[in-house]
Structures are given as structure tokens and as C-alpha cells.
């Protein structure tokens, strides 16, 4: 895997670029400084740049996790199997065959993952997958194992940072749990301590109150550096690990059935996907370098028509 540190963007006629993609090329620095008019001033700068025949330069941070044969899938999803089917010594070329479910590593869920006949990965416009994002650091707020986050944490973040989460923004949630992922490759929010039980089963998560807030605030889509956008005990994990479900209930001081009744099971999926408010799970990589900032991000899955999910490269342009 090639780790991209920077990219030179070719000279492109502005009229041929969708508005959100122009935001990547033109507005990354403006978003980082909170300058809502920066795109316009940068447009003039780009036109001058084109006239001067100087390419635009952006730095790209990789917010994706490594992916290999040891990368774990989510509960009850098979992980990858990778084998060489051609060898350079015998065929003069190397070739691999991969068998895997899609909920492995950094991936994007499509609406049809939970909603019949909804749009798949390949039907999502590329401009929908690129845009302004607020990166909210929940770890700094002290959220830890099994704890619950809600609208109050994000509204407090707005007050503390002075950054407003706007309608149409992408919301990137940093729990710090990416450092526990077995395929994690970098972190500065704490020591890298591979622990897949803690990563998948103990990370903090939301309730219906947060899902309702996401809809009310007009969030475009979300990304999280954990195994699920839902609380782990609001997924099949509650049945898969009843021993840890008991410990979670004790830690929260309430029966899990009261916190997440049957109608709220996987609320971040069932309740948001009909509105095409989807999410990336297992984000990570260089996410610690953009905490508590407003940046431009992009999610780049392959053009998988009808796909209910897809491996993706998740990046920030700074």
C-alpha cells in the first residue's frame, strides 16, 4: 500500500468541476481556518495560477486503516482470505485472489445495507462523498469504555471550539479507539495497544437521541474511528457477548433494554439510512492530526453498483 503524503492536482477548468470537488481543490485551507468565503478568493487565485501555469498543491492525510489477511470483520462477518494465484517465478506475473465480506477495515455502508431497494455504493454521487467536515474529539471529553454520547457533547464542542456544525456537513467522530484496532498503523492520541475486544465491544456510542439530533441538524454523513456507528451493545454484539453485556449494564447503571429498547436496535442504521445519512466505520490512520478542526474530507469507494458496502480510502485535504 502506498501512503500518500501529498498530491498535485492537475490544472482543471473550473466549469468542468462539480462544486463540492472544487471545494477540495480550492477550499481546504479556507475550511481549516473557518473562512466561509475562502472558496471564492481561492477561485481567483486558481484562475491566476492557471494563467501562470503553476499546479495546485494539496496535502492529503490518510484516515484509513490498513487492510490485510489479519484485518478482522465485524461480529458474524467473515474476515478476508487472500492467496496468491499466480507467481512471478512461474507465470511471469503476480496475481492475488481475495474473498471477503465488505464490513472489514475502513468501509462505507450504503443505504441498501439496511433498506431494501435503496441506493447502493455505486449510485452515490462522488460530490456527495466529498465535502466539509467537522472532526469532533470525544476522547478529550473523557468518554471511555461503554459510555454514551449524545447531542450535548457535540453542542459543547461547538461552544468550546467556536466551530459550528453546519447543515450539509460531514461529521467525523473521534473516540480514540482506533488505536486499539489490530490493523491500526499510526496514532498520537495515546499508545497503540491492539485489543480487538476493547475496540469492537467497549467503544462509546449513541442512543436514539443522537440519531434524532443528526437528522435535525442536517448532517450529510458520518465517520467514526470505531467498529460501529451504533453503540456496540445496540448491535448483535449484545447477543454474541452476553458476559460483556452484563458488565456494560453494570457500568451504565441501567438494563440495556431500557437504554436501547427493541424499536431502537441499531438506530444509527435503521433510522438514518432511509434518509441516506450513512457512515464510514473503522476510520483511523492520521485522524489525530485534524482533531477539533473543520476540514475537507473525501471518501473513495470503488464504483460498486448495487453494493451494500465497500472498502474505501478515507482522506482529509489540508
Residue pairs with C-beta under 8 A, 6 or more apart in sequence:
1 66
1 67
3 62
4 60
4 62
4 315
5 59
5 60
6 57
6 58
6 59
6 60
7 57
7 58
7 60
8 55
8 56
8 57
8 58
9 25
9 55
9 56
9 57
9 58
10 55
11 49
11 50
11 53
11 55
11 56
12 25
14 22
14 43
14 46
14 47
17 25
18 126
18 127
19 127
20 127
20 128
20 130
20 131
21 126
21 127
21 130
22 39
22 43
23 31
23 39
23 130
23 131
23 132
23 296
24 58
24 130
24 296
24 298
24 317
25 46
25 56
25 58
26 38
26 39
26 42
26 43
26 46
27 38
27 39
27 42
27 132
27 296
28 58
28 295
28 296
28 317
28 318
29 38
29 42
29 318
30 36
30 37
30 38
30 39
30 41
30 42
31 38
31 132
31 294
31 295
31 296
32 293
32 294
32 295
32 318
34 162
34 163
34 294
46 56
49 55
49 56
58 317
58 318
59 317
59 318
60 315
60 316
60 317
60 318
61 285
61 286
61 289
61 290
61 315
61 316
61 317
61 318
62 285
62 286
62 313
62 314
62 315
63 106
63 172
63 223
63 283
63 284
63 285
63 286
63 287
63 297
63 314
63 315
63 316
64 105
64 106
64 283
64 284
64 285
64 312
64 313
64 314
64 315
65 71
65 105
65 106
65 178
65 181
65 183
65 184
65 185
65 282
65 283
65 284
65 285
66 105
66 183
66 184
66 185
67 80
67 104
67 105
67 106
67 183
67 311
68 80
68 82
68 183
69 79
69 80
69 81
69 82
70 79
70 182
70 183
71 79
71 80
71 104
71 105
71 182
71 183
72 79
72 104
72 182
72 183
72 196
72 200
73 79
73 80
73 100
73 101
73 103
73 104
74 103
74 104
74 200
74 227
74 228
74 281
75 200
75 235
75 236
75 237
75 240
76 236
76 240
77 101
77 103
77 104
78 100
78 101
79 100
79 101
79 104
80 98
80 99
80 100
80 104
81 98
81 99
81 100
82 96
82 97
82 98
83 96
83 97
84 94
84 95
84 96
85 95
85 96
85 97
86 93
86 94
86 95
87 94
88 94
102 307
102 308
102 309
102 310
102 311
103 109
103 281
103 309
104 311
105 183
105 282
105 311
106 280
106 281
106 282
106 283
106 284
106 285
106 311
106 312
106 313
106 314
107 280
107 281
107 282
107 301
107 309
107 310
107 311
107 312
108 121
108 129
108 278
108 279
108 280
108 299
108 301
108 309
108 310
108 312
109 269
109 273
109 278
109 279
109 280
109 281
109 308
109 309
110 118
110 119
110 120
110 121
110 123
110 124
110 278
110 307
110 308
110 309
110 310
111 118
111 119
111 120
111 273
111 274
111 276
111 278
112 118
112 119
112 120
112 306
112 308
113 269
113 273
113 278
113 308
113 309
114 266
114 269
114 270
114 273
115 273
115 274
118 273
118 274
118 276
119 276
120 304
120 305
120 306
120 307
120 308
121 301
121 302
121 303
121 304
121 305
121 306
121 307
121 308
121 309
121 310
122 303
122 304
122 305
122 306
122 307
123 305
123 306
128 220
128 221
129 221
129 298
129 299
129 300
129 301
130 296
130 297
130 298
130 299
131 168
131 169
131 170
131 220
131 296
131 297
132 166
132 168
132 169
132 170
132 294
132 295
132 296
133 169
133 170
133 171
133 172
133 223
133 294
133 295
133 296
133 297
133 316
134 163
134 165
134 169
134 170
134 171
134 172
134 293
134 294
135 172
135 174
135 287
135 290
135 291
135 292
135 293
135 294
135 295
135 316
136 153
136 154
136 157
136 171
136 172
136 173
136 174
136 292
137 157
137 174
137 176
137 291
137 292
138 149
138 153
138 173
138 174
138 175
138 176
138 204
139 174
139 175
139 176
139 189
139 190
140 291
140 292
141 153
141 156
141 157
143 149
143 153
143 175
143 204
144 204
145 198
145 202
145 203
145 204
145 251
146 202
146 204
146 233
146 247
146 248
146 251
146 252
147 204
147 251
147 252
148 204
148 205
148 206
148 207
148 231
148 252
148 259
149 204
149 205
149 206
149 210
150 206
150 207
150 209
150 210
150 213
151 209
151 210
151 213
154 165
154 171
154 213
157 163
157 292
158 164
158 165
161 292
163 292
163 293
163 294
165 171
165 217
165 219
166 218
167 217
167 218
168 218
168 220
169 218
169 219
169 220
170 219
170 220
170 221
170 222
170 223
170 297
171 214
171 219
171 221
171 222
171 223
172 222
172 223
172 224
172 283
172 287
172 290
172 297
173 222
173 223
173 224
173 225
173 226
174 189
174 225
174 287
174 288
174 291
175 203
175 204
175 224
175 225
175 226
176 189
176 190
176 225
177 198
177 199
177 202
177 203
177 204
177 225
177 226
178 184
178 187
178 225
178 226
178 282
178 283
178 284
178 285
178 287
179 187
179 189
179 190
179 191
179 192
179 193
179 284
180 193
180 194
180 195
180 196
180 198
180 199
181 194
181 196
181 199
181 282
181 284
182 194
182 196
182 199
184 192
184 194
184 284
185 284
185 285
186 192
186 285
186 286
186 288
187 284
187 288
188 288
188 289
189 288
189 291
197 244
199 226
199 227
200 227
200 228
200 232
200 237
201 232
201 237
201 241
201 244
202 232
202 244
202 248
203 226
203 227
203 228
203 232
204 226
204 231
205 226
205 228
205 229
205 230
205 231
205 232
205 233
205 234
206 229
206 230
206 231
206 267
206 268
207 231
207 234
207 259
207 260
207 264
207 267
208 260
208 264
208 267
208 271
210 268
211 267
211 268
211 271
211 272
212 271
214 222
214 272
214 277
215 271
215 272
215 275
215 277
219 277
220 277
221 276
221 277
221 278
221 279
221 280
221 299
222 229
222 268
222 277
222 278
222 279
222 280
223 279
223 280
223 281
223 283
223 297
223 299
223 314
224 279
224 280
224 281
224 283
225 282
225 283
225 284
225 287
226 281
226 282
227 281
227 282
228 235
228 268
228 281
229 268
229 269
229 279
229 281
230 266
230 267
230 268
230 269
231 260
232 238
232 248
233 245
233 248
233 256
233 259
233 260
234 259
234 260
234 264
234 265
234 266
234 267
235 265
235 266
237 244
237 245
238 245
238 256
245 256
248 256
249 255
249 256
252 259
260 267
268 279
272 278
272 279
280 299
280 312
280 314
283 314
285 314
286 316
289 318
290 316
290 318
295 316
295 317
295 318
296 316
296 317
296 318
297 314
297 315
297 316
297 317
298 314
298 315
298 316
298 317
299 312
299 313
299 314
300 312
300 313
300 314
300 315
301 307
301 310
301 311
301 312
302 310
302 311
304 310
